Amino acid sequence: MTDANYESFLRTCFAHQEMILISGYDCDLYRDVLAGWKIDQVHTTAECGAKREECLWINPAAADALQRQSG
């Protein structure tokens, strides 16, 4: 996918009110387009021992539902 494709995908997700979670890596494009979404980060080890920081981008509807569920 091109950066333009990713941006279009992210803007479409941002516009929806349903619960949405996106798994990916931290980058400026995601931070800019998904401003206001919660980010859970996990340090992982990828192929050949490369260190990575994976991110779960959680929109407000999903974050609210998770908060209610956890009490």
N, C-alpha and C positions, 0 to 999 in steps of 0.2 A: 504494500500500500504506500502511496505517496503521502507527504505531509498534508497535502490538500484533502486527501481521502480521510486521513485521521481527523483532521479538523472538522470536516463535515460530519463524520460519525459522532464526535464529541459534542458538537453543537446540537445535533439531533437528540442525543441523550440528555443534554442539559435542559432542553426545552420540555421534556416529558415530566409529568407529575408522579408517574408510577415509581415503585422502588427499583433502583438500578444500582448495580455494583459492577465495577470494571477492574479487572486485574491487569497490571502492567508494571512499568518501571517509571521512576520519577523523571519528569522532564518538564521543561518550561511550557511546552504546548499544553499538556494536561493541566498544569497549574493555572495557566492563563484562562483556558476555556472553562474549566471546572471549578473556578473560584467559588468558595462557599461550601464545597463538598468536603466531607471528612476524609482524611487519609490515614489508613493504618499501614505502617511500614514494618517489614520483616527482613532481617539480614539473613541471606541464604548463601549457599555455595553452589555455583553452577558447574558446567562441564569444565574439566581440567583444573578444578579447584578455584576457579575465578570467583571472587567475592561480588555479590550483587545485593541490591536492596530492592525487594519487590514491594509494590504498593497495591493496596486495595482502595479504590476510589469509591466512596459511598455517598449517594445523593441524600439530600435532607429527608425525603420520605422514608428511605431505608434506614437512615440513622435514627429517626424518630421511632420507627417500629422496633429496631434493635434495643433502643433504650427502654421502651415500654416492656419488652419481653424480659429484659434482665432485671427489671423492677427497680 
